[in-house]
Amino acid sequence: MKSPPSGWPGPVGEGTIPSVEQQRRPWLVGRRGLLRSAFAVGTLSLAPSSLDRVHASSVQSVGDARTAGVGGRLEPYADVEHSAFMHGVASGDPLPTSVILWSRVTPSPEAVPGSGLGADVTLRWEVATDPAMRDIVRSGNVLVTAATDHTVHVDPHGLAPGTVYYFRFGVLEGELAGASSPVGRTRTAPAEDADPGEIRLAVASCANFEAGYFGAYTGIAAAAARGEVDAVVHLGDYLYEYASGAYPGRHGISRPHVPTWEITSLADYRARYGNYRRDTELQAAHAAAPWVVTWDDHEIANDAWEHGAAGHTPLAGEWPTRRDAAMQAYLEWLPVRGAAPSRGGRIYRSLRFGTLAELHMLDLRSYRSRPTLPRVGGLPPTMMGSEQFDWLSARLSTADTRWNLIGTSVMMAPLNMVSLEASVRGPLATMTGAAEASTAEGEKAAAANPDQWDGYPADRARLLADLSRHHPEGRTVFLTGDIHSEWANHIVHDREVVAAELVTTSITARNIDDILALPEDSLVAATAESHIRTHNPHVAHVDLDAHGFAILSVTHAGVTMRWLRVDDIYTRGSGLHAGPAATYDGRAITLV
């Protein structure tokens, strides 16, 4: 184990940050903007949950001419063959001999997501070694009902490790008999004792439907088609629960949420997932590679914790009812192995990729204490809960892969924004969820974020002490989302590097330039990034204004994250451009 190297990227110059009004002047050069507004609270719908269920039966998909709803009936795809499977196909949680296969069938026009309507349907599922589906190696029948919103999960087993497969579903009975889903592509994990040499993971987070288009998902699909992605790791905020217009992008609403009110009931959450999954770019990414997912807060409510949320009030009903509904819809609509913690299950889990890496996906919402600034006296707040912490500690103590990858939905590294100029400190504090805290000199500064690991220092210190004890060679990498920006952080314990943290930016959820209507590449962003590095020497890279995703390459020599940025999230079909890359070799992060 080594101390933080003296060669870490440091300050690139400090200066006075121009005012927001000055930054809006057209002659200033842009630099793209900062983070996201994690504490923005959505407008609460005043409709009772009983009305929500009625409304959900007449929701309409919007935004894409192919997926527009008419009179409460989902208009089929122009491709009649796929009209019963208008939400696409997906796969997830790959094992060496199996992978979850997912789809949703629409047995009749009124059976929209969340309606509770529609007859039972028997589907045929098939797995083949070729995209033409000629060499069928596994198949079977499954009954799909309204009890699961007509979603289907199949765990086929008996597949070969480390192998690309193709799959589809077909309707066996009723008026839609003979209808077939699109063909999906998936991949099993390597055998547990195999050395794959390299694994490549697309890493994504934070997709706000109203804030822009999902060009990042098209980029993921294209990379998977080129053989550059073995699996997709999604770190939370798969959707946003807000009412339409409560959390828009820079140019307002690119396309409205369905339903338009803040979602609180099971019917609401199902309808919102259904609307997201009509997006063809998201469908393409799901159909191209298996996904490994966890939830953050917006799958339920803003800043959720075990017994409530900042974004939940009595107007939305009882918290346990809302939480259980959100979790049920998530588990129905995502290709995940797991059960809701509220029903005695869990979604924290480990997936192994041969001898090269083990991926531990954490659940940082179901067990956490109420977020608060650190205080003296009483029990320290917990992020993970005792059972999840003990599980992860045990997995790490016996880990025998070259790398430990830990999927965490909020940032692990501390973030100090002391002395940041007020013109940026306020918006930055709002977007990171930071709270005003006093410095040693008594100056007020946004210096702590109770919703991230900063708010749970005892859990963080215990976890890092475990890493220091079990893996002094520094072979752990945290993969993080949530903060709507790019980061590469050295994780330090007792003045020694014990891990790295690589953070992906948002798919569309807004940055500071979106909120403040600043030009891209603004001096506000450039100076704020410099300030962050000055006061946070563990930060090797920070870019506060890009939207996109990242590709993680894991080899024996190191773990490299390459950030890919969408040119313009407000233009459908926008392209991508390459950002920087960061490599961690177990000792330090190097920027490429």
BALO-428501 format. One record per residue (C-alpha): residue number from 0; residue in one letter; x, y, z. Coordinates in steps of 0.001 Angstrom, whole numbers. Each point is the difference from the previous one (the first is absolute). Example, Ala and Ser with C-alpha at 12.3 -4.5 7.8 and 13.67 -1.06 7.14 Angstrom:
BEGIN
- pos; code; xx; yy; zz
- 0; a; 12300; -4500; 7800 $
- 1; s; 1370; 3440; -660 $
This chain:
BEGIN
- pos; code; xx; yy; zz
- 0; m; 0; 0; 0 $
- 1; k; 1315; 3451; -826 $
- 2; s; -713; 3542; 1062 $
- 3; p; -1694; 2306; -2496 $
- 4; p; 2632; 755; -2634 $
- 5; s; 1360; 3489; -292 $
- 6; g; -809; -39; -3694 $
- 7; w; -3794; 156; 421 $
- 8; p; -1596; 2635; -2172 $
- 9; g; -126; 3129; 2100 $
- 10; p; -1356; 3524; -423 $
- 11; v; 102; 1565; -3408 $
- 12; g; -229; 3505; 1345 $
- 13; e; -2444; 1814; 2207 $
- 14; g; -1837; 3183; -660 $
- 15; t; -3204; 1870; 543 $
- 16; i; -2943; -1713; -1635 $
- 17; p; -1973; 2425; -2176 $
- 18; s; -3600; 604; 972 $
- 19; v; -2749; -2048; -1563 $
- 20; e; -1227; 3082; -1863 $
- 21; q; 3451; 554; -1464 $
- 22; q; 159; -3663; -1018 $
- 23; r; -3199; 355; -1988 $
- 24; r; 1608; 2556; -2320 $
- 25; p; 514; -1514; -3440 $
- 26; w; 3636; 1060; -393 $
- 27; l; 1144; -2284; 2847 $
- 28; v; 1458; -3386; -950 $
- 29; g; -2009; -2957; 1453 $
- 30; r; 1269; -3065; 1898 $
- 31; r; -3211; -2016; 630 $
- 32; g; -1593; 18; 3444 $
- 33; l; 83; -1547; 3419 $
- 34; l; -1974; -2652; 1828 $
- 35; r; -3624; -858; 388 $
- 36; s; -2733; 1242; 2303 $
- 37; a; -265; -3008; 2254 $
- 38; f; -2145; 1850; 2520 $
- 39; a; -2496; 1472; -2461 $
- 40; v; -3424; -1018; 1336 $
- 41; g; -2683; -965; -2469 $
- 42; t; -3461; 1524; 45 $
- 43; l; -2404; -2242; 1874 $
- 44; s; -3135; -1110; -1756 $
- 45; l; -3144; 775; 1962 $
- 46; a; -1880; -2923; -1525 $
- 47; p; -654; -2854; 2456 $
- 48; s; 1452; -3407; -788 $
- 49; s; -3408; -1319; -992 $
- 50; l; -113; 2566; -2800 $
- 51; d; 3569; -902; -934 $
- 52; r; -1115; -3544; -736 $
- 53; v; -2825; 1261; -2177 $
- 54; h; 2338; 2335; -1880 $
- 55; a; 2541; -2765; -540 $
- 56; s; -2508; -1918; -2077 $
- 57; s; -90; 2835; -2523 $
- 58; v; 3609; 1097; -173 $
- 59; q; 1542; 779; -3348 $
- 60; s; 3530; -467; -1200 $
- 61; v; 1399; 3191; -1465 $
- 62; g; 3083; 1331; -1708 $
- 63; d; 433; -2512; -2805 $
- 64; a; -2435; -202; -2876 $
- 65; r; 339; -3757; -39 $
- 66; t; -1013; -294; 3637 $
- 67; a; -2781; 2552; 365 $
- 68; g; -3044; -1087; 1967 $
- 69; v; -3493; 635; -1296 $
- 70; g; -3055; 195; 2233 $
- 71; g; 1539; -2083; 2766 $
- 72; r; 1027; -2737; -2411 $
- 73; l; 3611; -663; -892 $
- 74; e; 401; 334; -3740 $
- 75; p; 2001; -3002; -1271 $
- 76; y; 3340; 293; -1722 $
- 77; a; -137; 361; -3754 $
- 78; d; 1715; -3389; 48 $
- 79; v; -3036; -2134; 844 $
- 80; e; 2194; -2982; 859 $
- 81; h; 1294; 1861; 3074 $
- 82; s; -3265; 1732; 981 $
- 83; a; -491; -2317; 2980 $
- 84; f; 3524; 818; 1274 $
- 85; m; 125; 3764; -374 $
- 86; h; 2214; 389; 3100 $
- 87; g; 2826; -2027; -1493 $
- 88; v; 2143; -2694; 1613 $
- 89; a; 2788; 55; 2571 $
- 90; s; 2363; -2266; 1899 $
- 91; g; 1924; 325; 3234 $
- 92; d; 2016; -1393; 2916 $
- 93; p; 2137; -2396; -2062 $
- 94; l; 1305; -3183; 1601 $
- 95; p; 2333; -2512; -1659 $
- 96; t; -2925; -2255; -962 $
- 97; s; -3003; 2345; -36 $
- 98; v; -1239; 3558; -406 $
- 99; i; -3381; 1575; 747 $
- 100; l; -2085; 539; -3163 $
- 101; w; -2715; 2686; 115 $
- 102; s; -2848; 1382; -2040 $
- 103; r; -3522; 1351; 333 $
- 104; v; -2964; -1147; -2044 $
- 105; t; -2979; 2233; -795 $
- 106; p; -2796; -2515; -510 $
- 107; s; -2647; 2577; -950 $
- 108; p; -124; 3764; -665 $
- 109; e; -1429; 824; 3430 $
- 110; a; 2736; -1921; 1850 $
- 111; v; 2239; 3035; 414 $
- 112; p; 2634; -62; 2744 $
- 113; g; -1564; 567; 3382 $
- 114; s; -3550; -642; -1148 $
- 115; g; -351; -3441; 1582 $
- 116; l; -1903; -1009; -3117 $
- 117; g; 638; -2693; -2565 $
- 118; a; -375; -3759; -234 $
- 119; d; 2569; -2592; 1019 $
- 120; v; 2355; -922; -2845 $
- 121; t; 2242; -2996; -564 $
- 122; l; 3312; 946; -1573 $
- 123; r; 2688; -2106; -1640 $
- 124; w; 3581; 1022; 757 $
- 125; e; 2995; -1123; -2041 $
- 126; v; 3773; 354; 330 $
- 127; a; 2256; -531; -3026 $
- 128; t; 3657; 291; -929 $
- 129; d; -730; 2055; -3130 $
- 130; p; -1968; 3219; -612 $
- 131; a; -2187; -1725; -2583 $
- 132; m; -1224; -2285; 2825 $
- 133; r; 657; -3209; -1955 $
- 134; d; 2175; -1797; 2555 $
- 135; i; -2372; -128; 2992 $
- 136; v; 1777; -1303; 3121 $
- 137; r; -2600; 743; 2697 $
- 138; s; -3745; 641; -118 $
- 139; g; -3143; -223; 2081 $
- 140; n; -3427; 1428; 738 $
- 141; v; -983; 2511; 2679 $
- 142; l; -3347; 1440; 1116 $
- 143; v; -144; 3807; 246 $
- 144; t; -2747; 1803; 1927 $
- 145; a; -1146; 3445; 1079 $
- 146; a; 1249; -796; 3516 $
- 147; t; 3528; 875; -1222 $
- 148; d; -1196; 2677; -2441 $
- 149; h; 443; -2571; -2784 $
- 150; t; 3770; 63; 433 $
- 151; v; 1946; -3246; -260 $
- 152; h; 3297; -1195; 1483 $
- 153; v; 1604; -3266; -1146 $
- 154; d; 3143; -1597; 1471 $
- 155; p; 903; -2625; -2634 $
- 156; h; 3064; -1767; 1542 $
- 157; g; 2142; -2581; -1803 $
- 158; l; 1785; 2572; -2166 $
- 159; a; 3736; 30; -750 $
- 160; p; 2224; 2468; 1904 $
- 161; g; 1370; 3089; -1692 $
- 162; t; -2216; -408; -3064 $
- 163; v; -2121; 2400; -2058 $
- 164; y; -3604; -1138; -404 $
- 165; y; -3118; 1361; -1679 $
- 166; f; -3549; -264; 1324 $
- 167; r; -3608; 847; -770 $
- 168; f; -3556; -502; 1239 $
- 169; g; -3107; -1015; -1940 $
- 170; v; -3736; -89; 702 $
- 171; l; -1528; -3499; -102 $
- 172; e; -3717; 750; 341 $
- 173; g; -2788; 2512; -551 $
- 174; e; -388; 2661; -2651 $
- 175; l; 3723; 747; 26 $
- 176; a; 1094; -3627; -386 $
- 177; g; 3147; -138; -2095 $
- 178; a; 1172; 3521; 934 $
- 179; s; 3691; 135; 804 $
- 180; s; 2182; 2367; 1993 $
- 181; p; 3112; 1646; -1395 $
- 182; v; 3122; -2163; 349 $
- 183; g; 2256; 930; 2907 $
- 184; r; 3713; -603; 413 $
- 185; t; 1510; -1050; 3321 $
- 186; r; 3134; -1570; 1449 $
- 187; t; 662; -2387; 2863 $
- 188; a; 2744; 657; 2536 $
- 189; p; 3331; -1839; -261 $
- 190; a; 415; -3209; 1973 $
- 191; e; 978; 716; 3595 $
- 192; d; 3485; -1474; -448 $
- 193; a; 592; 1488; -3488 $
- 194; d; 2237; 2952; -741 $
- 195; p; -1792; 2159; -2606 $
- 196; g; 2999; 2316; -321 $
- 197; e; -2273; 3045; -275 $
- 198; i; -3584; 924; 809 $
- 199; r; -1683; 3131; -1324 $
- 200; l; -2917; 1637; 1749 $
- 201; a; -2095; 2955; -1130 $
- 202; v; -761; 2128; 3074 $
- 203; a; -3066; 2264; 83 $
- 204; s; -2213; 1963; 2376 $
- 205; c; -2714; 2648; 307 $
- 206; a; -2369; 86; -2988 $
- 207; n; -2623; 2730; 194 $
- 208; f; -2532; -520; -2783 $
- 209; e; -1075; 3655; -32 $
- 210; a; 3524; 1460; -41 $
- 211; g; 1128; -1274; -3392 $
- 212; y; 366; -2964; -2321 $
- 213; f; 1823; -3233; 786 $
- 214; g; 2864; 171; -2482 $
- 215; a; 2260; -1584; 2603 $
- 216; y; -2087; -3172; -154 $
- 217; t; 398; -113; -3762 $
- 218; g; 3744; 310; 575 $
- 219; i; -90; -2940; 2393 $
- 220; a; -1931; -2099; -2505 $
- 221; a; 2454; 824; -2771 $
- 222; a; 3006; -826; 2200 $
- 223; a; -1549; -3338; 960 $
- 224; a; -676; -809; -3659 $
- 225; r; 3691; 610; -698 $
- 226; g; 949; -2438; 2754 $
- 227; e; 1309; 2745; 2290 $
- 228; v; -2462; -607; 2874 $
- 229; d; -516; -3265; 1894 $
- 230; a; -2610; 1414; 2404 $
- 231; v; -1615; 3286; 1020 $
- 232; v; 210; 1179; 3619 $
- 233; h; -2763; 2464; 860 $
- 234; l; 552; 1740; 3333 $
- 235; g; -3399; 1477; 677 $
- 236; d; -2532; 2699; -878 $
- 237; y; -1157; -2136; -2909 $
- 238; l; -3051; 2264; -13 $
- 239; y; -1228; 3095; 1848 $
- 240; e; -3151; 116; 2078 $
- 241; y; -751; 3728; -329 $
- 242; a; -3118; 1563; -1442 $
- 243; s; 339; 1245; -3552 $
- 244; g; 1830; 3320; -14 $
- 245; a; 1336; -277; 3563 $
- 246; y; 3539; -903; -1090 $
- 247; p; 424; 966; -3654 $
- 248; g; 3111; 390; -2101 $
- 249; r; 1572; 3247; -1194 $
- 250; h; -2569; 554; -2731 $
- 251; g; -3000; -1048; 2035 $
- 252; i; -1740; -3293; -655 $
- 253; s; 1450; -1930; -2913 $
- 254; r; -2844; -2527; 305 $
- 255; p; -2458; -259; 2906 $
- 256; h; -145; -2662; 2659 $
- 257; v; -2782; -2566; 19 $
- 258; p; -1906; 200; 2236 $
- 259; t; 363; 3765; 338 $
- 260; w; -414; 109; 3790 $
- 261; e; 2613; -1074; 2539 $
- 262; i; -147; -3776; 173 $
- 263; t; -933; -1521; 3364 $
- 264; s; -2102; -3145; -595 $
- 265; l; 827; -3369; -1546 $
- 266; a; -2028; 930; -3085 $
- 267; d; 1950; 3258; -285 $
- 268; y; 3427; -1608; 200 $
- 269; r; -974; -2680; -2508 $
- 270; a; -1297; 2618; -2412 $
- 271; r; 3201; 2077; 292 $
- 272; y; 2170; -3064; -687 $
- 273; g; -2223; -870; -2936 $
- 274; n; 446; 3462; -1466 $
- 275; y; 3782; -102; 403 $
- 276; r; 157; -3424; -1612 $
- 277; r; -1787; 1223; -3114 $
- 278; d; 3131; 2082; -702 $
- 279; t; 1763; -1716; -2899 $
- 280; e; 3497; 1048; 1109 $
- 281; l; -479; -1550; 3439 $
- 282; q; -1443; -3105; -1629 $
- 283; a; 3068; -295; -2217 $
- 284; a; 2373; 123; 2971 $
- 285; h; -2003; -2631; 1876 $
- 286; a; -116; -2282; -3036 $
- 287; a; 3744; 217; -669 $
- 288; a; 1561; -1284; 3247 $
- 289; p; -915; -1261; 3475 $
- 290; w; -549; 2642; 2682 $
- 291; v; 999; -26; 3674 $
- 292; v; -2023; 2596; 1889 $
- 293; t; -637; 1525; 3386 $
- 294; w; -2360; 2756; 1083 $
- 295; d; 680; 3410; 1477 $
- 296; d; -2588; 2439; 1328 $
- 297; h; -2015; 1120; -3020 $
- 298; e; -1304; -3479; -700 $
- 299; i; -1952; 665; 3222 $
- 300; a; 130; 3650; 1148 $
- 301; n; 2635; 2720; 265 $
- 302; d; 2614; -646; 2739 $
- 303; a; -1632; -3220; 1147 $
- 304; w; 1112; -1762; 3177 $
- 305; e; -1346; -2997; 1940 $
- 306; h; -3019; 1709; 1542 $
- 307; g; -706; 2931; -2277 $
- 308; a; 1299; 2469; -2562 $
- 309; a; 550; 3730; -339 $
- 310; g; -2260; -181; -3045 $
- 311; h; -2867; -1760; 1819 $
- 312; t; -2818; 1700; 1906 $
- 313; p; -3278; -1307; 1487 $
- 314; l; -1742; 1199; -3160 $
- 315; a; 1650; -2952; -1752 $
- 316; g; -1410; -2534; 2454 $
- 317; e; 1773; -2300; 2438 $
- 318; w; 3736; -385; -625 $
- 319; p; 79; -3841; 276 $
- 320; t; -2770; -249; -2608 $
- 321; r; 1797; 2289; -2422 $
- 322; r; 3394; -1647; 571 $
- 323; d; -1408; -3497; -522 $
- 324; a; -1785; 1053; -3195 $
- 325; a; 3159; 1566; -1417 $
- 326; m; 2090; -3061; 812 $
- 327; q; -2552; -2389; -1491 $
- 328; a; -162; 1938; -3264 $
- 329; y; 3805; 174; -181 $
- 330; l; 367; -3743; 432 $
- 331; e; -2720; -627; -2589 $
- 332; w; 1471; 2294; -2652 $
- 333; l; 3753; -661; 391 $
- 334; p; 1825; -3281; -797 $
- 335; v; 1315; -470; 3534 $
- 336; r; 347; -2907; 2402 $
- 337; g; -1313; 1090; 3344 $
- 338; a; -3016; 709; 2171 $
- 339; a; -1157; 3150; 1751 $
- 340; p; 1544; 495; 3455 $
- 341; s; -3496; 895; 1215 $
- 342; r; -959; -3613; -777 $
- 343; g; 3005; -1535; 1689 $
- 344; g; 2147; 29; -3122 $
- 345; r; 2961; 2036; -1168 $
- 346; i; 1579; 1341; -3174 $
- 347; y; 3559; 386; 1262 $
- 348; r; 1905; -2822; -1626 $
- 349; s; 3308; -1111; -1544 $
- 350; l; 734; -1073; -3563 $
- 351; r; 3295; -1634; -913 $
- 352; f; 1893; 402; -3285 $
- 353; g; 2409; -2907; 175 $
- 354; t; 3194; 560; 1969 $
- 355; l; 290; 3570; -1241 $
- 356; a; -2701; 1879; 1936 $
- 357; e; -2933; -295; 2342 $
- 358; l; -2686; 2686; -153 $
- 359; h; -1841; 821; 3247 $
- 360; m; -3166; 2027; -591 $
- 361; l; -1141; 1892; 3102 $
- 362; d; -3451; 1182; 1079 $
- 363; l; 595; 3372; 1652 $
- 364; r; -3633; 1044; 478 $
- 365; s; -1858; -2833; 1699 $
- 366; y; 2002; -103; 3233 $
- 367; r; 1479; 3461; 461 $
- 368; s; -758; 2329; 2908 $
- 369; r; -1491; 3415; -661 $
- 370; p; 2663; 2153; -1712 $
- 371; t; 1422; 2573; 2387 $
- 372; l; 3177; 1909; 577 $
- 373; p; 2449; -1779; 2359 $
- 374; r; -891; 669; 3614 $
- 375; v; 1486; -671; 3408 $
- 376; g; -1680; -2558; 2226 $
- 377; g; -2422; -2828; -750 $
- 378; l; 394; -2827; -2461 $
- 379; p; 1717; 939; -3263 $
- 380; p; -2258; -92; -3066 $
- 381; t; 392; -3086; -2194 $
- 382; m; 40; -44; -3793 $
- 383; m; -65; -3768; -523 $
- 384; g; -1674; -1496; 3061 $
- 385; s; 1688; -2699; 2062 $
- 386; e; -1056; -3030; -2076 $
- 387; q; 1137; 1447; -3342 $
- 388; f; 3227; 1276; 1534 $
- 389; d; 803; -3413; 1466 $
- 390; w; -770; -1640; -3340 $
- 391; l; 2346; 2310; -1920 $
- 392; s; 2716; -271; 2641 $
- 393; a; -146; -3786; -196 $
- 394; r; 146; 41; -3812 $
- 395; l; 3006; 2296; 17 $
- 396; s; 1813; -2014; 2663 $
- 397; t; -94; -3133; -2165 $
- 398; a; 310; 1611; -3444 $
- 399; d; 2400; -1847; -2295 $
- 400; t; -487; 1908; -3271 $
- 401; r; 2550; 2492; -1288 $
- 402; w; -2411; 2905; 470 $
- 403; n; -2920; 856; 2271 $
- 404; l; -2544; 2263; -1719 $
- 405; i; -2579; 1613; 2295 $
- 406; g; -3093; 1605; -1547 $
- 407; t; -1064; 2907; 2210 $
- 408; s; -2804; 2332; -980 $
- 409; v; 1442; 3062; 1793 $
- 410; m; 3527; 1397; 169 $
- 411; m; 2428; -1595; 2465 $
- 412; a; 2782; 2613; -44 $
- 413; p; -325; 3024; 2298 $
- 414; l; -791; 3295; -1696 $
- 415; n; 1192; 3237; 1580 $
- 416; m; -1289; 3213; -1556 $
- 417; v; 1430; 2334; 2630 $
- 418; s; 452; 3652; -1056 $
- 419; l; -1637; -550; -3397 $
- 420; e; -1343; 3327; -1194 $
- 421; a; -3629; 652; 857 $
- 422; s; -1063; 474; -3647 $
- 423; v; 676; -3692; -570 $
- 424; r; -69; -1427; 3514 $
- 425; g; -3776; 208; 303 $
- 426; p; -867; -1744; -3287 $
- 427; l; 2783; -2530; 504 $
- 428; a; -1204; -754; 3529 $
- 429; t; -3546; -446; -1303 $
- 430; m; 1080; -2321; -2798 $
- 431; t; 2278; -2168; 2130 $
- 432; g; -2387; -93; 2948 $
- 433; a; 2624; 1711; 2153 $
- 434; a; -991; 1901; 3103 $
- 435; e; 1390; 3217; 1421 $
- 436; a; 2509; -924; 2698 $
- 437; s; 2415; 2117; 2024 $
- 438; t; 3717; -185; -682 $
- 439; a; 2609; 95; 2747 $
- 440; e; 188; 3768; -440 $
- 441; g; -3741; 346; 357 $
- 442; e; -543; 852; -3659 $
- 443; k; -3126; -1425; -1558 $
- 444; a; 759; -2328; -2899 $
- 445; a; -1685; -2845; -1841 $
- 446; a; 2273; -2682; 1391 $
- 447; a; -2031; -3108; 704 $
- 448; n; -2519; -2112; -1899 $
- 449; p; -2175; -2028; 2372 $
- 450; d; -1629; -1993; -2817 $
- 451; q; 3329; -1416; -1218 $
- 452; w; 2555; -1978; 2017 $
- 453; d; 1058; 3295; 1612 $
- 454; g; -3165; -261; 2078 $
- 455; y; 943; -3481; 1240 $
- 456; p; 3657; 286; 1077 $
- 457; a; -104; -2930; 2437 $
- 458; d; -1111; -2496; -2664 $
- 459; r; 2550; 1400; -2438 $
- 460; a; 2845; -217; 2515 $
- 461; r; -891; -3595; 923 $
- 462; l; -177; -1047; -3646 $
- 463; l; 3293; 1626; -884 $
- 464; a; 1622; -1553; 3061 $
- 465; d; -1153; -3394; -1295 $
- 466; l; 1550; 727; -3391 $
- 467; s; 3245; 1100; 1650 $
- 468; r; 119; -3181; 2048 $
- 469; h; -1057; -2545; -2645 $
- 470; h; 1349; 1618; -3177 $
- 471; p; 3020; 2173; 782 $
- 472; e; 1033; -306; -3638 $
- 473; g; -2844; 2364; -943 $
- 474; r; -1954; -2252; -2368 $
- 475; t; -3451; 1543; 518 $
- 476; v; -1859; 2413; -2280 $
- 477; f; -3277; 1721; 881 $
- 478; l; -2332; 648; -2952 $
- 479; t; -2309; 2934; 665 $
- 480; g; -2845; 2019; -1527 $
- 481; d; -2452; 2560; 1426 $
- 482; i; 2053; 3205; -139 $
- 483; h; -513; 765; -3724 $
- 484; s; 3666; 600; -744 $
- 485; e; 3274; -1826; -635 $
- 486; w; 2441; -737; 2841 $
- 487; a; 3077; -2126; 616 $
- 488; n; 840; -76; 3704 $
- 489; h; 2684; -1617; 2098 $
- 490; i; -1637; -1539; 3075 $
- 491; v; 2270; 628; 2960 $
- 492; h; -9; -1573; 3478 $
- 493; d; 2591; 881; 2615 $
- 494; r; 1856; 2015; -2650 $
- 495; e; 357; -2968; -2311 $
- 496; v; -1765; -827; -3249 $
- 497; v; -2233; -3036; 538 $
- 498; a; -2212; 260; -3102 $
- 499; a; -1073; 2142; -2927 $
- 500; e; -3405; 1421; -840 $
- 501; l; -1088; 521; -3612 $
- 502; v; -3208; 1990; -490 $
- 503; t; -2198; 119; -3093 $
- 504; t; -1999; 3086; -906 $
- 505; s; -3724; 158; -736 $
- 506; i; -1811; -1259; -3056 $
- 507; t; -2074; 3214; -84 $
- 508; a; -616; 1298; 3552 $
- 509; r; 1051; 3599; 180 $
- 510; n; 3394; 1573; 704 $
- 511; i; 697; 3508; 1272 $
- 512; d; 92; 1447; -3504 $
- 513; d; -3493; -1373; -529 $
- 514; i; -1278; 1572; 3220 $
- 515; l; 1748; 3364; -345 $
- 516; a; -387; 196; -3800 $
- 517; l; 3730; 515; -413 $
- 518; p; 1857; -809; -3190 $
- 519; e; 1970; -3198; -184 $
- 520; d; 3669; 301; 990 $
- 521; s; -803; 2962; 2232 $
- 522; l; 2552; 1585; 2297 $
- 523; v; -2299; -864; 2904 $
- 524; a; 509; -3715; -639 $
- 525; a; 3720; 283; -702 $
- 526; t; 704; 1989; 3147 $
- 527; a; -2246; -2166; 2157 $
- 528; e; 1815; -3135; -1197 $
- 529; s; 3330; 1612; 821 $
- 530; h; -1293; 950; 3441 $
- 531; i; -1213; -3544; 663 $
- 532; r; 3391; -1455; -876 $
- 533; t; 1771; 2597; 2149 $
- 534; h; -1989; -884; 3114 $
- 535; n; -393; -3709; -762 $
- 536; p; 3467; -1348; -907 $
- 537; h; -1394; -3537; -250 $
- 538; v; -1954; 1051; -3138 $
- 539; a; 1962; -925; -3117 $
- 540; h; -2682; 976; -2526 $
- 541; v; -3226; 1956; 135 $
- 542; d; -2138; 1231; -2878 $
- 543; l; -3196; 1648; 1141 $
- 544; d; -1941; 487; -3195 $
- 545; a; -85; -3065; -2274 $
- 546; h; -2917; -2359; -668 $
- 547; g; 643; -3548; -1160 $
- 548; f; 1333; -3295; 1340 $
- 549; a; 3310; -1804; 499 $
- 550; i; 1636; -3238; -1060 $
- 551; l; 2035; -1799; 2638 $
- 552; s; 2791; -2329; -1088 $
- 553; v; 1249; -2417; 2658 $
- 554; t; 3281; -1832; -559 $
- 555; h; 2622; -1476; 2298 $
- 556; a; 2138; 3116; -384 $
- 557; g; -2671; 2529; 891 $
- 558; v; -3523; 1360; -206 $
- 559; t; -634; 2712; -2596 $
- 560; m; -3090; 2172; -319 $
- 561; r; -512; 1783; -3309 $
- 562; w; -2694; 2687; 44 $
- 563; l; -2169; 465; -3088 $
- 564; r; -2015; 3201; -319 $
- 565; v; -3192; 703; -1931 $
- 566; d; 388; 2954; -2355 $
- 567; d; -3473; 1396; 681 $
- 568; i; -2607; -1725; 2190 $
- 569; y; -2669; 2381; -1316 $
- 570; t; 321; -1331; -3548 $
- 571; r; -1364; -3437; -766 $
- 572; g; 2655; -2194; -1606 $
- 573; s; 2915; 2136; 1173 $
- 574; g; 3444; -1545; -261 $
- 575; l; 2715; -617; 2597 $
- 576; h; 3513; 1261; 507 $
- 577; a; 2773; -1406; 2154 $
- 578; g; 922; 1509; 3325 $
- 579; p; 3101; -875; 1996 $
- 580; a; 873; -3363; 1518 $
- 581; a; 1320; -870; 3453 $
- 582; t; 1950; -3148; 912 $
- 583; y; 435; -1362; 3527 $
- 584; d; 2769; -2565; 522 $
- 585; g; -518; -643; 3721 $
- 586; r; 2264; 2865; 1036 $
- 587; a; -1098; 3159; -1772 $
- 588; i; -2276; 1384; -2707 $
- 589; t; 1609; 1113; -3242 $
- 590; l; -1865; 2188; -2491 $
- 591; v; 321; -918; -3658 $
